[in-house]
Each structure stands twice: as structure tokens, then as C-alpha cells.
């Protein structure tokens, strides 16, 4: 810019208050400095994903000139007011930057969850929450205390999915494996208890559960627990590291077929944090067989948008608008689309007193690792003070947990 568009440099950088104050108008401040606060000015590009190379600059300047803009300084005000990188890849808009930041934050948080998942958690709390969400006593007993406390979810997609024996199931955002384990039980029956079981059982021939998760540490933990539970890994159950927005890439790396492969797709909370909801639903559609169905449990925003005067948690900024889901899925090609109330309140869920006491002991003494002081990573733990304003809001008026059902023709 300095060499080929000096007026742009002046207008967009040097004349900004952040620069012109200490660097050019140093004697106008309270201190009345006699000299500039610096001898040199360095301008850094902080977007590591889109580094501006010399060739990028040449292409941008060429494009601007080709459009009739004079970056050399002809006095054209319209030309001077627009940076050559306006609307180009090197200058992502605010939404793109927000989505990139959200995905990085999501990945970092859930990697930490996976790394501490082996520390024992609060099974009493998990039982209370899962029971409220419609998981049966048989479900809880099947999972057992060694896995219950690793439940991650916002609802119970199994109530809608109704997985049958012999079906192939895709679990998007499989986390630490809890819903995948239940899906495997439902599609494989007793066969899952034997890691050496073959395909001689016709009722479950071809049955398979594939879990996909963004965090590698969660994939590793879920795989380890699947083996420990005696499942046939990877013949009947496997977990892949991948992003639902680029689902084919994840399957391709694992050399696993994806297109038209699954009878049912479930997801429990992962779509809350998906940045491109439409792309994710399209990939689910692509993965399902003809006649396949989805049961995607996710949290939504009831109103059109969040009040911009508040700094909302990254998860809430990523929630889909409730009214957008049905037309989006129908446009993709799903039939018989229903947006079902998941009966999962954001507030007022009753937690037994003993479970609350267990939480306090764990936080105070590091009980989860035998008193060593280590505790399980909690997603919202480090943001409690920052988002204290949520305490005064009725989250059930602002948000609604639903399960999105749809069938592929």
C-alpha cells in the first residue's frame, strides 16, 4: 500500500486515531510530547489463515484498477475510500471471523474435556439429568457408572430415532461415546457383548455405529472405552475424528464409505456449535440411505437475533434460529420434517441434593483424581463471571431445545 496506494495508507491507517495520536499528533495530548512516541511504525496482519502475499497485493490492485478505481491518487473519493482487499479472502467479514473463532474455541474446549474424561465424575448428577431427558433406567444401567458421568448432550435423540436391529447408525458429535454405545446396543443387540462375534446373526448383519467428533482426544477416549466395554471395534463400532461440515473428508481419511450408507443419523448437542448449519444438514442427507432418517437434537434461539448490547457465550451465538430449521431441511430435500420439542428445559431441572454436594466436594478437593487436586475440565467453567448476566434471564424464553426429524426420499 505504501508503494502503490499511499493515499489508501494515509486514509485507512495513518489517519486512524490509534496511529495519528501518538505517532503524528504527539504534541496535542495532555503530556505535550516534544517528539513522536516512536521512530518506526509496523503494521501487522494478524489473520494467520489469510496471509497477504506480494502476489495477492498485485492481484487486488489489478482488480481495483480494472473496475475503474484509481489507486494511484487521481482524487476520486470513491476509489480512495475502499481498500483493495475489501470483500476479498484476505479481509473476511465479521461473521466469518466470528465463526472461525467459535470453531477454534469449541475444538480447544472439547480437546480439554477429552483429556480429563478418564477422571471420575459425578454419576449422580448424570443420572438425574439423563432421567429428566427421557433416558430409561435400562439405559442408565447399561451404561454403568464407569461411563455415565461422561454424558454430553442437550436432549435424547433416541426417543425420535427409534433405532432398530441391523441398522447402520451415524452419530454426529459423538463426544465421549455415550449415545453411540446406546445406539450399538439397539442395532446389534446381544452381539455387541462379544468382540469376537461374527456376522452369523442375520438380524444384526451389517449393523454398525460410526461416531464422528471434532476433538481427537474425545475420539481416543470413546474408542478406548468401546474396547474396554467389549465391543467389536472397529467392525461394529468406530469413532472418527472429523467435522460435520467436511464429513466426506473425515470418512475419506479413514477409508470408510459415507454416501448413502446409513439408516439413521443421530446427534446430541453437536449442531449447537456447527457454524454452517446448512452444510452440516446437507452432509447428513448425503450420508443417509434412501428412506433413512435423522434425529438431530440441538438448542435454538427462539427470537430472530440476540441483543447485540450483551456479549453472549460463543455457544449461544452459534445457535440456529428456531424458525429457520424446517425450511432449511426441506430445501435440502428432507421429507416429513418435524421440529419436535425435546422437553429439555434450560432452567428448573431438579438435581438431587446429594449430587450437588458431590459437585462441591469434587471442586474443593480434586476428588475426581483421588484427591490429587486435578479436576475434570468443564466447558463453561472459565466463563462463569463473564456471563453472570445470564442468571437474570429466563433462558427458556430465549432458547428452545428441539429434535429435528426428517427422512431422505
C-alpha positions in Angstrom: 0.0 0.0 0.0 2.8 2.5 0.8 4.4 2.0 -2.6 1.3 1.6 -4.8 -1.5 3.2 -2.9 -0.1 5.8 -0.5 -3.4 7.7 -0.2 -5.1 4.5 1.0 -2.4 4.0 3.6 -2.9 7.6 4.8 -6.7 7.2 4.9 -7.1 3.8 6.5 -4.1 3.5 8.7 -2.1 6.7 9.4 -5.2 8.9 9.9 -6.8 6.5 12.4 -6.9 7.7 16.0 -4.9 4.8 17.1 -2.0 5.8 15.0 -2.3 9.5 14.3 -2.5 10.4 18.0 0.9 9.0 19.4 2.6 9.0 16.0 1.6 12.2 14.2 -0.2 14.4 16.7 2.1 13.7 19.7 2.2 17.3 20.8 -1.6 17.7 21.1 -2.1 15.3 24.0 -2.1 16.0 27.7 1.6 15.3 28.1 2.5 17.6 25.2 5.4 15.4 24.0 8.1 17.2 22.0 8.8 14.2 19.8 6.8 11.2 18.4 6.3 8.3 20.7 8.0 6.0 18.2 10.5 6.2 15.4 9.0 3.4 13.4 5.5 2.1 12.7 5.0 -1.6 12.0 1.6 -2.8 10.7 0.9 -6.5 11.3 -1.6 -8.8 9.6 -3.0 -10.9 12.4 -5.1 -13.2 10.2 -2.8 -16.3 10.1 -5.1 -18.2 7.8 -5.0 -15.5 5.1 -1.5 -14.1 4.9 -1.2 -11.3 2.3 1.5 -12.2 -0.1 3.1 -9.9 -2.7 1.1 -11.6 -5.5 -2.1 -11.1 -3.6 -1.4 -7.4 -3.4 -0.8 -7.2 -7.1 -4.0 -9.1 -8.0 -6.1 -6.9 -5.7 -4.6 -3.7 -7.1 -5.1 -5.0 -10.6 -8.8 -5.9 -9.8 -9.4 -2.5 -8.4 -7.9 -0.8 -11.4 -9.8 -3.0 -13.8 -13.0 -1.9 -12.1 -12.2 1.7 -12.8 -10.8 2.7 -9.4 -7.7 4.9 -9.4 -5.5 3.7 -6.6 -2.7 5.9 -7.7 -4.4 9.0 -6.4 -6.5 10.8 -9.1 -8.6 12.4 -6.4 -11.5 10.1 -6.9 -13.1 9.9 -3.4 -14.8 6.6 -4.1 -11.6 5.0 -5.1 -9.8 6.3 -2.0 -12.5 5.1 0.4 -12.2 1.4 -0.5 -9.3 -0.8 0.4 -8.2 -3.1 -2.4 -8.8 -6.1 -0.2 -12.4 -5.1 0.5 -14.7 -8.2 0.1 -11.7 -10.5 -0.7 -10.5 -13.6 1.1 -7.8 -11.6 2.9 -10.4 -9.5 4.6 -13.0 -11.8 6.0 -16.2 -10.2 7.2 -17.1 -10.1 10.8 -19.4 -13.2 10.6 -16.6 -15.3 9.1 -14.1 -14.2 11.7 -16.7 -15.0 14.4 -17.3 -18.5 13.1 -13.6 -19.2 12.8 -13.1 -18.1 16.3 -16.0 -20.1 17.6 -14.8 -23.3 15.9 -11.3 -22.8 17.4 -12.7 -22.2 20.8 -15.0 -25.2 20.5 -12.2 -27.5 19.5 -9.9 -26.3 22.2 -12.5 -26.7 24.9 -13.6 -30.2 23.9 -10.0 -31.4 23.5 -9.6 -30.5 27.1 -12.7 -32.3 28.0 -11.4 -35.5 26.3 -8.1 -35.2 28.1 -9.7 -35.2 31.5 -12.5 -37.7 30.7 -10.8 -40.5 32.5 -11.1 -38.7 35.8 -14.1 -39.9 37.6 -17.1 -37.5 37.5 -20.4 -37.1 39.2 -22.6 -40.0 38.2 -25.5 -38.9 40.5 -25.8 -35.7 38.5 -25.6 -37.5 35.2 -28.3 -39.9 36.3 -30.6 -37.1 37.3 -30.1 -35.1 34.1 -30.4 -38.2 31.8 -33.5 -39.4 33.6 -35.1 -36.0 33.1 -34.2 -36.1 29.4 -36.0 -39.4 28.9 -33.2 -42.0 29.2 -34.7 -45.1 30.8 -33.4 -47.0 33.9 -32.3 -49.7 31.5 -30.3 -47.2 29.5 -28.6 -45.9 32.7 -27.9 -49.4 33.9 -26.5 -50.5 30.6 -24.1 -47.5 30.5 -23.0 -48.1 34.1 -21.1 -45.7 36.5 -17.9 -46.0 34.5 -19.4 -44.1 31.6 -22.5 -42.3 32.8 -20.6 -39.2 34.1 -19.3 -38.6 30.6 -22.7 -37.9 29.2 -22.7 -34.9 26.9 -26.0 -33.7 25.3 -29.0 -31.4 25.4 -31.8 -34.0 24.9 -32.4 -37.6 24.0 -32.4 -38.2 20.2 -33.1 -42.0 20.7 -36.7 -41.2 21.6 -37.1 -39.9 18.0 -34.6 -42.1 16.1 -36.1 -45.4 17.3 -33.0 -47.4 16.2 -33.8 -51.0 15.1 -31.7 -54.1 15.0 -29.5 -54.4 11.9 -29.4 -50.7 11.2 -26.3 -48.6 10.4 -26.1 -45.5 12.6 -24.1 -42.3 12.2 -23.6 -40.3 15.4 -22.5 -36.7 14.6 -20.6 -35.1 17.5 -20.3 -38.4 19.3 -18.2 -36.9 22.1 -17.2 -39.5 24.7 -19.3 -42.2 23.2 -22.4 -42.4 25.4 -25.1 -42.1 22.8 -23.0 -44.3 20.4 -22.9 -47.1 23.0 -26.7 -47.0 23.3 -27.1 -46.9 19.6 -24.9 -50.0 19.3 -26.9 -51.9 21.8 -30.1 -51.1 19.9 -28.8 -52.0 16.4 -26.7 -55.0 17.4 -28.5 -56.5 20.5 -26.5 -59.2 22.4 -23.9 -59.4 19.6 -22.2 -56.3 20.9 -21.1 -58.0 24.1 -18.7 -60.2 22.2 -15.8 -58.5 20.5 -15.2 -61.7 18.5 -18.7 -62.0 17.2 -19.1 -62.6 13.5 -21.9 -61.7 11.2 -23.7 -65.0 11.6 -26.6 -63.3 13.3 -28.9 -62.4 10.4 -30.9 -59.9 12.5 -27.8 -57.8 13.1 -25.9 -58.5 9.9 -24.4 -55.2 8.7 -25.2 -53.3 11.9 -22.7 -50.6 12.6 -22.3 -47.4 14.5 -19.9 -44.7 13.4 -19.3 -41.7 15.7 -17.6 -38.6 14.4 -16.3 -35.9 16.6 -14.2 -32.7 16.2 -11.9 -33.4 19.2 -9.3 -36.0 18.7 -8.9 -36.6 22.5 -12.6 -37.4 22.7 -12.4 -39.8 19.8 -9.5 -41.6 21.5 -11.3 -41.8 24.8 -14.5 -43.1 23.2 -12.6 -45.8 21.3 -10.7 -46.9 24.4 -14.0 -47.2 26.3 -15.6 -49.1 23.5 -12.8 -51.7 23.6 -13.0 -51.8 27.4 -16.7 -52.5 27.2 -16.1 -55.5 25.0 -17.4 -54.1 21.7 -16.2 -55.3 18.3 -14.1 -52.3 17.4 -13.9 -51.3 14.5 -16.2 -53.9 12.9 -19.3 -52.9 14.8 -18.3 -49.6 16.3 -15.7 -47.0 15.3 -15.0 -43.4 16.1 -13.5 -40.9 13.6 -12.0 -37.5 14.1 -13.8 -35.1 11.8 -16.0 -32.1 11.2 -19.6 -32.5 10.1 -19.1 -29.5 7.8 -16.4 -31.6 5.9 -17.8 -35.0 6.7 -16.6 -36.7 3.5 -13.0 -35.7 4.3 -13.2 -37.5 7.7 -14.6 -40.6 6.1 -12.1 -40.5 3.3 -9.1 -40.3 5.6 -10.4 -43.4 7.4 -11.1 -45.1 4.1 -14.7 -45.6 5.2 -17.6 -45.2 2.7 -20.1 -42.4 3.6 -22.6 -41.7 0.8 -25.9 -43.5 1.1 -24.6 -45.7 3.9 -26.6 -45.0 7.0 -30.2 -45.9 8.0 -30.3 -43.2 10.7 -28.2 -40.3 11.9 -28.4 -39.1 15.5 -26.7 -36.1 17.1 -27.0 -34.8 20.7 -25.9 -31.2 21.0 -23.2 -31.0 18.3 -25.3 -29.0 15.9 -25.5 -26.2 18.6 -21.9 -25.3 17.7 -21.9 -26.0 14.0 -21.0 -22.8 12.2 -22.6 -23.7 8.8 -25.8 -25.5 9.7 -27.0 -25.9 6.1 -23.7 -27.5 5.0 -23.9 -29.9 8.0 -27.5 -30.9 7.2 -26.6 -31.5 3.6 -23.8 -33.8 4.7 -26.3 -35.7 6.8 -28.6 -36.0 3.8 -25.7 -37.3 1.7 -24.8 -39.9 4.3 -28.3 -41.4 4.7 -29.7 -44.2 2.5 -32.9 -43.6 0.7 -35.5 -44.0 3.3 -33.1 -43.1 6.1 -34.0 -40.7 8.8 -32.3 -38.2 11.1 -32.9 -37.2 14.8 -30.7 -34.1 15.5 -31.1 -32.7 19.0 -30.0 -29.1 19.2 -30.6 -25.9 21.1 -32.1 -23.0 19.1 -32.7 -19.3 19.6 -36.4 -18.5 19.7 -36.2 -14.9 18.6 -34.5 -13.7 15.4 -31.3 -12.5 17.0 -29.6 -11.9 20.3 -29.4 -8.4 21.8 -26.1 -7.0 20.5 -25.6 -5.0 23.6 -24.6 -8.1 25.5 -21.5 -10.3 24.9 -23.1 -13.7 24.6 -21.3 -17.0 25.1 -19.9 -18.4 21.9 -22.3 -21.4 22.1 -25.4 -19.1 22.1 -24.0 -17.0 19.2 -23.9 -20.2 17.1 -27.4 -21.4 17.9 -29.7 -21.6 14.9 -32.9 -19.6 14.8 -35.8 -21.9 15.6 -37.9 -20.9 12.6 -35.0 -21.4 10.1 -34.6 -25.2 10.6 -37.7 -26.6 8.9 -37.4 -24.6 5.6 -33.7 -25.3 5.5 -34.1 -29.1 5.8 -37.0 -29.1 3.3 -35.0 -27.2 0.8 -32.1 -29.7 1.2 -34.5 -32.5 0.3 -35.7 -34.0 3.6 -39.3 -35.0 3.7 -41.8 -35.2 6.6 -39.6 -32.7 8.5 -40.7 -32.1 12.1 -39.2 -29.8 14.7 -40.1 -31.6 17.9 -40.0 -30.1 21.4 -37.3 -32.1 23.2 -38.8 -31.4 26.6 -35.4 -30.3 27.8 -35.7 -27.2 30.0 -32.8 -24.8 30.1 -33.9 -23.9 33.7 -35.6 -25.6 36.6 -34.1 -29.0 36.2 -34.1 -30.6 39.6 -30.8 -32.0 40.7 -30.7 -34.2 43.9 -29.1 -32.6 46.9 -26.5 -35.4 47.2 -25.4 -34.8 43.6 -24.9 -31.1 44.3 -22.9 -31.9 47.4 -20.8 -34.3 45.2 -20.1 -31.4 42.9 -18.8 -29.2 45.8 -16.6 -31.9 47.2 -15.1 -32.6 43.8 -14.3 -28.9 43.1 -12.8 -28.3 46.6 -10.7 -31.4 46.9 -10.0 -32.6 43.4 -11.9 -35.7 44.4 -12.1 -36.8 40.7 -8.5 -37.9 40.7 -8.2 -39.4 44.1 -7.5 -36.1 45.9 -4.6 -35.1 43.7 -6.1 -31.7 43.0 -6.8 -32.4 39.4 -10.4 -31.9 38.2 -12.4 -32.6 35.1 -12.5 -29.8 32.6 -15.8 -28.0 32.4 -16.8 -26.2 29.2 -18.2 -23.1 30.8 -16.1 -23.1 34.0 -13.7 -20.3 33.0 -16.5 -18.0 31.8 -18.8 -18.1 34.9 -18.1 -14.5 35.9 -18.1 -13.2 32.3 -21.6 -14.4 31.6 -23.1 -13.8 35.1 -25.8 -11.6 33.5 -27.4 -14.8 32.2 -28.5 -15.5 35.8 -31.1 -12.8 35.4 -32.6 -14.0 32.2 -35.2 -16.7 31.5 -33.3 -19.0 29.2 -36.5 -20.9 28.4 -37.9 -17.8 26.8 -34.7 -17.1 24.9 -33.8 -20.7 23.8 -35.6 -23.9 23.0 -34.1 -27.4 22.7 -35.6 -29.4 19.8 -35.0 -32.6 17.9 -35.0 -32.2 14.2 -36.6 -35.2 12.4 -36.5 -35.7 8.7 -36.5 -38.5 6.1 -34.5 -38.9 2.9 -36.7 -39.9 0.0 
